[in-house]
Amino acid sequence: MIKLAKYLKPFSIVLLLAIALLFGQAMADLNLPNMMSDIVNVGIQQGGIESGAPEAISAKGLSFMKTFMTAEEQELIDNYYVLKSGTDKGADFDTYVSRYPLLETEDIYILSDADDSAKEEIEISFGKALWTMINVLPKLSGQSGQNSSGFSIGDSSSLSDADLTALYQIQPLLSQIPESTMEEARNAALGNAESMFSQTGASMTKSFYEELGMDVGKIQSNYIMNRGLWMLLIALLGGLAAVLVGFLSARVSAGVAKNLRRDIFGRVEQFSNLEFDKFSTASLITRTTNDVTQVQMLLTMGVRMICYAPIIGIGGIIMALQKSSSMGWIIALACIILMGLILIVFNFAMPKFKIVQKLIDRLNLVARENLNGLMVIRAFSTQRFEEERFNKSNIDLTNNTLFVSRIIVFMMPLMTLVMNGITLLIVWVGSHRIAESTMQVGDMIAFMQYAMQIIMSFLMIAIMFIMVPRASVSAGRISEVLNTEPSITDPEKSDTFDPAKIGIVEFNHVNFRYHGADEDVLKDITFTAMPGQTTAFIGSTGSGKSTLMNLIPRFYDVTEGELKVNGVNVKDITQHELHDQIGYVPQKGILLSGTIASNLRYGEKNASDDVIQNAASVAQALDFIEEKPDGMESEISQGGANVSGGQKQRLSIARALIKNPPIFIFDDSFSALDFKTDAALRRALKEKTSNATMLIVAQRVSTIMNADKIIVLDEGKIVGMGTHRELLKNCPTYYEIASSQLAEEELA
């Protein structure tokens, strides 16, 4: 995958924007459980009262609470609470009365000039005082159940329903409590978590607010509504970020896939026959389609998951530990189990992913061979054998894919089991901590949600562990194509053709050996083909005729010796310049999907209709073209499947003629023609190409017997060179070929 990282560079800004949006989405997702915790803890349990430090308190209430405070805490309270008397009819009196109706009849204290740190200290002081009171009252009353204060001792939630009048009545009795008892109660209060000080203080604050005549129901509903709206807004922003990330990741993945397919195709276009011998056609198709799709799928999901999962996982752990560090072992246990599952899946699945892509290659190869050779298969009645061959490739691919799928299917229930098990464990442990007053209900709910987010992040990582190996294999296969340097390359500085030698093809002691072969297939080939002449090649099957033709357009490079075209070594000019000088008609006529006209114009897109008509006429193709309803605009199916072999050859010849180059190569291009058409075509070609160099490979002696020069090949060597008559006398190999095809009188 690292080898393909450069393809992400054009999308760097988009990726950075996507990561920023993912970070924003993760922050939104991480804050939602926290806000839900606030709704439960503050909105429901604390009646919407956020702080245990009351913003206002009656004079009686403040005096009562100071009874349970240390001198330092009393001083802190005196510094920040300002007396507001009912007799003081200042300008803001009506405002305070509307907010605190008790002010009309009694004095109250109002919290002022307190920053966040001071409020936190005041809140802790009130919390300690309340827990000190809870610990002291049973000793004062001599009982641990119900006392004159009207609430159950030890139950902090009942503080919001406390009878303050009854509490105020027992204040004189508090002076009788020994200081040691009070100190003991304070020390016991310090055993509670600070979060419990806040919750307890808020519960008692509700009673103080009710005493002041405030609408505590409205406070609660306003808090829940406010928090709910914030949650809704954050959820909407998170959802919007998710949509944008999906769009951006799709854009990045589609762009990378487009560029990969473009570069693969461009690189394959540069391949010589040597590279095509290394990569099969089926494999190149798979690499351009299926392998690129695997990389695209990884990017589509990976941009989100690879970046989002670590953020949500690490953030979830931090937030969960903030809620309850003592329950962090549950998160650690979940992480260990999940990591174990991921490693098991990785070890089993990775080897199979490497096999799957090769099996897809094999399946494509078998399918392609069957479709291309369908007529041969039917002719030999080997359908059953081919079905079994395809079935074997199909079953191998299916079994490997099913193996991987079973691992995935097996993993998902395990992940769900872990998720549900962790949920139960959190509820079990959390409920005990709630009962012990060391944790709040909202914090347990938030911890549970954070645990689920952490598990989901590991689930995303697990999915990536499944996708990354397969995409990595595909990326390696793509890189293998992209990093394969063509064996035939253009020179840094191209020579220019010699105007005096246009059309001349020279072989000077040329040898050629296929890559990895033990011996040469062409040995010491030396001849010159001149303009206005026809140079023909004949020989037994495998003698090297087509290989020799492939050297001229540099489909292969000579191993030794020198090959010149237009007076210049073919290695010293660009392939484009070289190919412009050659009209090539391959051994197998190949047509592309489109129309007859588009195929004929393939070598010269600006060719006029008259030029096309003339070339088709010379190639003896005009008759069958005109018989078609649409003429030149008749459709050609893929590979020219809707025309015969002879028609394909004639159209291929016409296509080369339209290019009108100085050199023509006909690699056994008349083999599918009948003798009459062959003779007519050769006569027309001689008139059309009288000034061009003609190189013809043929199996039929009648096709080349009138050539200016005939070269006879046998086992890669030239064993004869001359005219038809000369070779009959001087070349036994040629005579043997000719005698097998011509009548006795034609050999005389």
N, C-alpha and C positions, 0 to 999 in steps of 0.2 A: 504493500500500500504506500510505503514511503516513496517508492520510485515514481508513483503517479501524483505525488503531492504538488508538483509544479502546476498541475491542471487546476488546482484550487486558487492559484495566485490571481487570475483575472477576477475572481469573485471575493477577494479579500475584504473589501468594504461591506459587501452583502453579508459575509460570514460574521464579521465583527458586529454588524447591526443585529444579526440573528442571535449572537451570543449575548449581546446587551439585553435584547428582549427576553431571552431565556432567563437571564439573571433577574430581570424584573418580574417575570412570571413566577420564578422560584421564590422570590421575596414575598410575592402576593400569596402563594400557596403556603408558605411557612408562617405567615401572619394570621391566616384564617383560624387555625386551631387556637392560637393565642387569644384571638378576639372572642372565639366561642367560650374559652375558659373564663374570660372576663364577664361574659353574659351570665354564665352559671354562677361564678363566684360572687361577682359584684351585683349584677342585675337581679339575680334570683335570691341568692343566699344573703346578700347584704342590702337588699332593697334598693339597689341603685346608688348606694352611698359608697363612693370610691375611697375615701380616706377615713382612717380611724381617728383623725384629728378634726373634731367638729368645727365648722366655720363659725358657729355661734353656740353658746351654751348659757343656761340660766346661772345666776349667781349661786343658787343653792347647789346646782349640779356641779359647778366648778369647785366649790368648797368641799363637796363630798368627795370628789375624785382626788383632790390634793391630799386628802387624808391618807391615801394609800401610796403616795409618792415620796421619794427621798427629797431632801432639801435641794439638791441640784436640779431635780426634775421640777420642783415647785418654782424655782427661780426661772427655769426655762419657760414655764407656762406664764408666769407673771410678765415676762419680757415681751410676749407676743399676743396676749389676750388683753384687750382694752375694754374697760367698763363703759357700758352705754346705759344711762339712767333713764327711767321713764319720765322723770321730771325735767330732763333736758330736751326742750322743744326746739332743737336746731333746724337748720334748713333741710337736712336730710332725714329728719325724724319720720316723716310720713313714709318715706321709702323703706326705712328699716321696719316700721310697724306693719306695712303691707307684707313684708317678707317674714318678719318674726312677730306675730300678733301679741305674744306674751309681754312684749316691751311696753304695752299700754299700762300694765299693772305691776310689772316687776322689772328689776334691773337684770341686764344680761351682759355677757362678755362676748366680744367679737374678735375673731382672729384677724390680725392685720400685719402687714409688712413682713410676712414670712415667705422666704424663698423655698424651693423644692427640698433642699437639704434640711432646712429648719422644720418644714412640715413633716419630713420623715422622722426626725428626732422627736417631735411632739407626738406623732402617731405611735411610735414605740413606747414613749412614756405613758400615754393613755392605755396602751395594750398591757404593759406591765402592771399598771395600777389596777386594771380590771381583773387580771388573773390573780393579783395579790388579794383583791377583794373576794374573788371566788374561793380562794384558799383559806381566807380568814373567817368568812361568815359561818361556816359549819362549826368552827371552834367557838365563835361568839354565841351562837344559838344552842350549842350543845347537841346538834343533830346534823346528819348528812343528807337528809331528804328534803322535805319542804320546810321553809322557814318563812318568817314574817315578810321577807322581801318579795315573795310572790313568784319565784322562779326556782327551778331545780338546780341545786348546786352541782357544778361540774359540767353543766350543759350550756356551752357558750351561745348556742343558737337561741336560747330562751331569754337572753339579755335584751333582745328587741321588744320583748313583751313584759319587761320588768316593771313592777309598780314602784316608780320613783318616789312617790310620797312615803311609802313604807320604808324605803331605803333611807330617806332623809331623816325619818324618825329615829332610826337606830344610830345615827351619827354620834350622839353624845356617848353612847355605850362604847364606841370605838376607842375613846381615850383611855378606857379601862384595860385595854389589851396590852400586855407587856410588850416592850420593844423587841424582845427576843422572838416572840411569837410572830410579830409583824415582819421581822427580818427573815425568819424561816419561811414565811409565806412568800416574801419577795424572791428568795432564792429558788423556791419551787416554781415560781412564775417564769424565772429565767430559763427553765428547762424546755420551754415551748419555742418552736420555730418563729422567726420574725414574721413569716406569712400569717401565722395564727394570731399574732398581736394585731395585725391589720384587720383580719376578719372579725376578731372579737371586738376591737375598737369600733369597727363600722356597725356592728350589731347594736352596741350600746349607744352609738351616736344616733341611730334611728330613734331610740327612746327619747334622747335629748331633743331631737328635732320635733317629735310629736308633742313634747312638753312645751316647746316654743310655739306650737300651733301651725307648724309648716305642713304642707300637703305632701307627705312622704310617698303616697301612691303615685302622684304626678312625677316625683323625682325618679321613682323606679321605672315608670313607663317611658319617661323621656330618655333615661339612660339606655334602656333596652332598644328603643327605637333608634337612637343615635348610633349605637354600636351596630345594630342590624343594617342600617343604611350604609355605614362604612364597610361592613362585610360585603354587602351587595356591590358597592362601588369597586372594592378591591377584587372581588370575584370577576366582575365585568372586565376590569383592566387586565387581569390574568388571562381571561378567555380571549380577549383581543390580542394579547401578546402571543398566545398559543396559535391563533389563526395566522397572524403575521409570520411567525416562525415557520409554520407549515408551508406558507406561500413561498417564503424566502428559501427554505431548504429544498422545496420542489424546483425552484428556479435554479439553484446552484447545481443540484444533481442532474437536472435535464441539460444544463449548459455543459457540465463536465462530460456527460455521456455523449452529447453532440460532438464536442471537441475530440473525445477519444475515438469515436467512430470515424470522424474526418481524418484523424492522423493515422489510424490503422489502415484505412482505405488508401490514403496517400502513400503510406509506406509500402503497402502491398503493390501499388501501382509501380513502384520503383524496383520491385523484386525482379531478378532474372530467373531463368529456369532453374538455376541452382538452388535458389531459396524456395521455389515451388516444390522442388524435390524434397526439401526438409519439412515444409508445412503442407499437409494435405488440404485440398479445397474444403472438405467438410470441417476440418479443424479451424481454418481461417474464418469460415462462416460462423461457427460457434463462438469464436473469440470476438467477432465483430458484433454479435447479437446477444447471446446468452451471457457471456462473460461481462460485457459492458452493462447489461441489465443488472447483474449481481452487484456491481460497483455502484450503479445508480440507486438501487434499493438501499444499499448501506448508507449512502450519503443522505437520502431522503429521510431515513429514520435516525441515522447516526448524528446528524447535525443537532437534532433535538436530544436524543438519548445520551450520547457521549458527553455532551456539555451539561445537560439538565440533571442527569442522574447524580454526578458527583456533588453538584451544588445542593440539590435537595437532600442527598444523603448526609453530607457533612453538616449542612444547616440544620437538618432534622435532629442529628445527634446533639448539636450544641443547644438547640432549643429544648430538647427533651431533658437534657441534664440540668438546664436552668429550672425546669419545673420540678424535677426530683433527682438529685444526684445519687441518692441512695438506691434508686431503682435502675441505675445505669447498667448494672450487671445483666439485666434482661435484654437491653439493646446489644450488649457484647455477645450474649449467648445467641441471639438471632443472627448477628453478623457472622459468627463462626460457623453456624449451621449452613447459612446461605453460601458462604465462600466455599465450604466443602462441596456443596451440591454443584456449584459453578465449575469447580476444578474437575469434578468427576465427569460432568458433561463435556468439558473442553477436551479431556484426555480421550474420551470415547469417540467424540464426533469429529475431531480435527482430521484424523487419518481418512475417514470416510469422505469428507468433503473434497479431499485431493483426488479421490477415486471417481467421485460423481462426475466431475467435469470431463474427465477422460472417457467415461462411459457415454456421456452425451455426444462427444466427438464420434465415438464408435457407432452409436445409434444413427447419427446423421449420415455417416459414411455408408452404412448398410442401406438406409432408406434411399439415399441419393443413387447408389449403384443399382438398386432395384428399379427405381423410376426411369433412369437412363437406359437400362438394359431390358426393359419390359418385353420388347418383341423377341429378344434372344431367349429370355426365360420361358416365354410361352412356346417358342419354337421347339425348345428342348424339353418341354413339359417338366420343368424343375421348380414349379411354383411351390410344391410342398417343401422342398429343400430350402428355398429362399424364405419361406414362412418360418421355418424352424430357425434359420440363421438370424432373422429379424427378431423372432421370439426370444432367442437366447440373449441378444443384446438388450432387448426390452426388459426381460426378467432381471438381468444383472443390474441394470439401472434402477428398476423398481425396488429390488431387494435392498440396495444401498440407500435409496431414498427413504424407504420404509424404516430402515434401521435408525436413521437420523430422526425421522418423524416420531418413532416410538420413544426415543430419548426425550424429545421435546414434550410429547404427551405425558410421559412418566414424570417429567420435571414439574409441569404445571400443578398437578394435584399435590405434589410435595410442597411446592411453594405456598399453595392455599392452606395446607395443613399447618405449615410453620406459621403462617399469618394468623390463622384462627387460634393456634396454640399460644402464640405470644399474646394475643388479645385476652384470652382466658387468664393467662399468668398475670398480666397487668391488672386485670379486674380483681383477681384473688389477692395479690400483694397490696394493691392500692386500697382496697376496701378495708384491710386491716390497718393501714396507715391512717385512713380517714377516721376509723373507730378510735385510734390512738390520738387523734387531733394533731397529727404531724403532717397532714396533707389535706388539701381541699378537693372537693368533688370535681370542680372545673379543671384543676390541675391534672387530675387523673385522666379525665376525658381528653385533655390536650396531649398528655403523654402518650395515650393510646393512639391518637391521630398521628403524632410525630413518628411513633413506632411503625405505623402502617406506611407512612411516607418513606421511611428508611427502607422498609422491606420492598416497597414498590421500586425504589431506586436500585436495589439489588436485583430485582426482577428485570428491570431495564438493562442492567449490566449483563445479566444472564442471556437476555435476548441478543445483546451485542456479541457475547461470546459465541453465540450460535451463528450469527450473521457474519462477523468479522473473519473467521477462518475461511468460510466459503468465498467471501469477497476477496480475501487475501490471495487465495489460490487463483481466482479469476484475474486479479490484478497482476499476479506473477505471469500468467499466460499472456495477458495483454502486453506487459513490459517485454516479454520475450520477443514478440513481433516488433514492437516499437524500437527495441534495442538491437535488432538484427540489421546490421549494415549491409546494404546490397553489395554483392561481390563485383558488380559491374557499375562503375561510377563515371561521371563526366570529369574530364581534366579541368584543372583550375583555369588554364588558358587554352582556348580552343584554336586549332589551326584553321586555315582557310583552304578550301578546295582549289586544286589546280585547274584553271579554266581550260587548259589544253588537254586535260585527262578526264573530263566529265563523262561518266558512264563506264569507265574502265574499272574492272574488279580484278585484283591481283592477289594470288596466293603464292607466298614464297616460303617453301619448306615448312608448311604449317603442320603441327602436331596438336592433337587434342585428346585429353583424358578427362573423364567424368570424375567429380569429387569423390575421393575414397576408393576409386578403381585401382586395380593393380597394373594395368597396362593401357596404352593409348588405343583409342578407337579409330582415330585418324592418324595416318603416319606419312610424313614427308609429302604433303599435298602441295604441288606447284603447278599453276596454270594461270592464264590471263584471259578474261572474258572481255571482248571489245564491243563498242557501240555499233549498232547496225547488224550485229551477228547474233545468232542463236547458239548458246552453249548448253548442251544437254548432258544429263547424268543418268546413267543406268547401272544396274547391278542387282545382285541377289538381295533378298530381304535381310536386313541387318548389316549391309555392307557399309553404311555410314552416309548415305545420300542426304537424308533429312538433317542429320547432325551437321553436315557440311553447310547446308543452306542456313541453318540456325546461327552459324558463325558470322555470316555477312551482316545481319542487322544487330549483332552483338546480343543475341539471346543467351549465348555462351561466349566466353572469351577464349581465344586460342591459348593453348598451354605453351607452345613454342612456335617460333617462326613469326612471320609478319603477314597481316592481311590488310590490303589497301583498297580504298574506294575513292575514286576521283583523285588518285595520286596521293592520298593522305592515309596514314595508318588509322584504322577505325578507333583506336584507343586515344587518339589525339584530337578528336572532335566530339562534340556533344551528341548524345543519342538522338536528340530531337533533330539536329541537322542531318545526321546520318539517315534517320527514318524518312525524312523529307525527300531523300533521293531514291527511295525504294518503294515499289508497288508490290506488296507481299500477298500472295494467295496461298494460304496454308493447305496442308494435306487434307484436313477435315474442314469443309466449308462451315463457317460459323456466322450466323446471322443474329442480330439483336432484335428484341421486341420493338415493334413500331410499324412503320409502313415500308413498302418496297422502296419508295423514294428516299425515306430517311436513312435506310441502309445503304443505298447507293451514294448518298451524299456524305457518308460517314467520313471519308477521307478528304472531301472538299465541300464544306457546308454551303458555299456560295455558288456551286455549280448550277448552271442554267438548265432549263428543261430540255433544250436542244442537245446539250452535252450529255445529259442522262440518257436521252433517247438514242443517241449515237452509240454510247458505250454499251447499252443493252443490246443494240442491234449487232455490234461486233461480237459480243459475248453469246450471241444466239439465244438471248433471253427475251427478246421483244415479243415473240409469238405467244408464249405462254402468259406473259404479262398482260397483253391486250385481250386475251381470252377471259381474264378475270373481270367481274362487273365494275370494280373500282379502279382498274388499271394500276397505275403507279401508286395510287393511294390505298391499295389493298393491304390489309393488316398482315403482319408477320408475327406469328406467335413466338413464345419463348424458345430460343434455340433453333428457330426456323422449322418447328415440328410440322407445320401445315404445308410445307413444300417438299418435293422429293430431293434425293441426294444430288441428282444431276442438276436440278434447278438451283439448289444451294450453291453448287460449284460455279454455275454460270453467273449468278448474281454476285458471287465473291470476285469473279474475274472482272465483271463490269465495274464493281466498286474500285478495284485497283486501276482500271483504265481511266476512270474519271479523275484520279489523282494526277495522271499523266507525268510520272517521274522518268528520269533517265535510265533507271534500272528496274527490271521486272523479275520477280522470283515466283515461279510456279512450281510448288512442291507437290508433285503428283496430283495436279489440280484438274486433270482430264479423265481420271480413272472411272468416274461414274457416267461418262458420256458415251453414247453409242458411236460407232465408227463414222456414220454420216455426219453427225453433229460435230464430232471431233475434227474431221477433215475441214468442214466449213468454218469452224472456229479458228483453226490454225491459219487458214487462208486469210481470213479477215484480220487476225492478229498481225500477220506479216505486213499487211498494208498499213494498219493502224500504228504499229510500233517499229516501223522500218528503221528509224534512227536510234532506237533504244537498245540497251543491252538486255538480252533475253536469257535467263537462266531457268532451265526446265528440268525437273526431275520426273521421270516417267518409268513405268513398268512395261509399257507396250512399245515395241520397236517401231511400229507404224507411226506413233506419235512423234518420234524424234529422228526418224531416218533421213529427213531433209535438213536437219540442223547443220550449221556451219562447222560445229565442233562437237563431238560426242566424247565424253569422258566416262570410262568404264571403271567402276570401283569393285573391289573384292577384298573383304576383311579389312577395310579401312585404308587400302592402298590403291593408287591409280595403276591399273594393269593394262590400260589401253587408252589412246587418245588420237582422234582423227575423225574423218568423215565416215559415213556408213560403209561405203565401198572399201575404204582403207582398213577399217576395223574387221570387216568380214575376212580379209586376207591376212591381217597381221595379229589379230587378238582372238585367241581360242575361246576365251570367256564370253566375248561378245558374240562370236559365231554360235556358241552353244545356246545363248539366250535367243538369238535371232532364229536359229533353226527350229526352236521349239514353238515359234509363233508364226513364221512365214512359210509360204509354200516353197517347194524346191526351186521353181523357176525364178522366184524373187531373190534367191540367194546367189544366183549366177552373176 
